[in-house]
Amino acid sequence: MCLLEEERMETEQRSHVKVIPVDQAVGTVLAHDITEIRPGQFKGAAFKKGYVVTAADIPHLRRLGKEHLFVLQLGPDQVHEDEAALALARALCGPGVVFDAAPSEGKVALRAGHRGLLKVRADRLMELNIIPDISCASRHNHDVVEQGDIVAATRIIPLVINRSRLRLATETARAGGVFTVKPFTRVEAGLVITGNEVHSGLIEDKFAPLIRKKLEAYDCPLKEITYAPDDKQAVADAIKSLAQKGVTLLMVGGGMSVDPDDVSRLAIAEAGARDMVYGTPVLPGAMFLYARIGQIPVLGLPACILFYRATVLDLILPRVLAGEVITRQDFAAMAHGGLCLSCAECRYPECPFGK
């Protein structure tokens, strides 16, 4: 038997049930449910196992015919499930995350304090759940959440937990934090749409309406739209012009493939971009590009975003709006879950894509 399991058994042995008069029960922990029956109205647990009795409960207990109660006696090194759950919740919550102050049966819900991007330290979460008697489940890292949404829930599994074990759990949670919600920044976007056929008016532009709709979901305007032919210098000049006009997000639509007339990524480099990352392990979206010109994020948009409801853009845009700088390592990490199943009826984001 491992040491942690031996500790669990010792903790349970130090807890014992005692029968006491109901008027001496204030502050004690019920060792069993107490049922209430009101004919035609209610039948169920009036007081649940683990409930801490208060002075206001005594008259109610007497009405239920309880003159004596079975209560749990806690040792000095033991913590009640509700108290422990609150301590763990405090340790788990980083900026932008709040928790319910009234635990139920050792369970506390963690909620988004504002709209934003959920960040989950999955490595810390795993370390936490390896500890016996601790349970914590969360939504996916990088989920877009609204104010009040549940982002995680934690629960103490037994009725009481060893104090040292709880300390280990809270220290694990605090070591770098586990859950945060990063607020979105309201950007003013500029869009360069490339292609001789669009620039000359031979075909209708499809990029601008789509990009405007995606930005509106984050309360961000599409401030400027510029059309450029398939010429590296012309595209580079259009990008520089938008940057000088004060846009805080640059997007370049089209020309992101590897054909000879696809010059957008060369033009982005010519415009002074740095930290350029081209190509992702996300489908659709393999030929997506991320870079920066000064502090302005630059997104190179492949034509696939015109044909699929959900692409790499939908995964990256909220991260950019939350102020994140995207690296090659970030793209590589998206390979796991980065395959769209091309369902007949798209249900994104209620699907595995990007998870």
C-alpha positions, 0 to 999 in steps of 0.5 A, a space after each residue: 500500500 502506498 504512503 498516500 493511501 495509508 495516510 487516507 486510512 489514518 485520516 478516516 480512522 481519526 474521524 469518528 461518529 458521536 451521538 450528542 443532544 441536538 442543543 449541543 450540536 452547533 458547529 458540529 458536522 452531520 454524519 448522515 442525511 436528515 430527511 424531511 417529509 411534508 405530505 404533498 409538498 416535499 420529501 428529501 434531505 433537509 440537511 445533508 451529510 457534512 452540513 455544519 449545524 448552526 444555532 438557527 437550525 436547532 428549532 428546525 431539527 426539533 420539528 423533525 423530531 431530532 433530539 439527538 444527532 450523529 455528528 462527525 468529530 474532526 481531528 486537529 489535522 482534518 479540514 471539512 470539505 466545504 472549508 477545504 474547497 474554498 481554500 483550494 478555490 482561492 488558490 486556483 483563481 488567477 486574474 479574471 476568475 472568481 468563485 462562488 462563496 457558498 460551496 455545496 458538498 465540497 464543490 465550488 464553481 469558478 467563473 469568468 469575472 469578465 469576457 475574455 480568453 480562458 487560460 488553463 495551466 494544464 500541467 498544474 491542473 494535472 499535478 493537482 489531480 494526481 493528489 488523492 482526495 482532490 478533483 478539479 475539472 475545467 473547460 479547454 484552454 483558450 476557450 472564449 468565455 463570457 462574464 459569469 460562465 463556469 470555467 472550472 469546478 473543484 471538489 473535495 472528494 471525502 467529507 474531511 481531508 487531511 490538512 497537509 494534503 490540502 496544503 500540498 494542493 493549494 501550494 500546487 495550485 498557487 505555483 504559477 496559477 491555474 486559471 486566468 481570463 485575459 480580457 480582449 483588446 478593442 483593435 481597429 483593423 486594417 485589411 489589404 486584399 490582394 489579387 489582380 482579379 479583385 483589384 481590377 473589379 473582375 470578381 467580387 471581394 469576399 474577404 471584407 464582409 467575412 472579416 468584418 463579421 468576425 471582428 464584430 463578434 469582438 466589438 472591433 471595427 474594420 477601419 480601412 480596406 485596401 485592394 492591391 494587385 499581385 505585386 510584391 511592392 504594391 502589397 508592401 506599400 499598402 501594408 505600410 500605408 495602413 500601419 501609418 494610418 494607426 490601425 492596431 491590427 493588420 490583415 492581408 487576405 489572399 496570396 498566401 500560397 506557394 504559387 509564383 504569383 502568390 506574393 503576400 508573405 514576401 510583401 509582408 516581410 518587405 513591409 518590415 515584419 518581424 517574428 514571422 511564422 508561416 505555415 501551421 499544423 491546423 487544417 483548414 489553415 495550413 498556409 496562415 501567417 503571423 508576424 508583427 510590424 512594430 507592435 502591430 500584429 499581422 495576420 496573413 489569411 489564406 483563401 480557405 477562410 472563405 470556404 470553411 466556417 471555422 479555420 485557424 483564424 478562429 483559433 488565433 484571432 481571440 489569442 491575438 486580441 487577448 494580447 498574446 504573441 504567437 510563436 512557432 511553438 504555439 502553432 506546433 501545439 495546435 496540431 493536437 486537435 487542429 483537424 477539422 472534421 468538415 461536418 455536414 453541419 458545422 457546430 463550431 465551437 461546440 466541437 473538437 476543433 481546436 481543443 
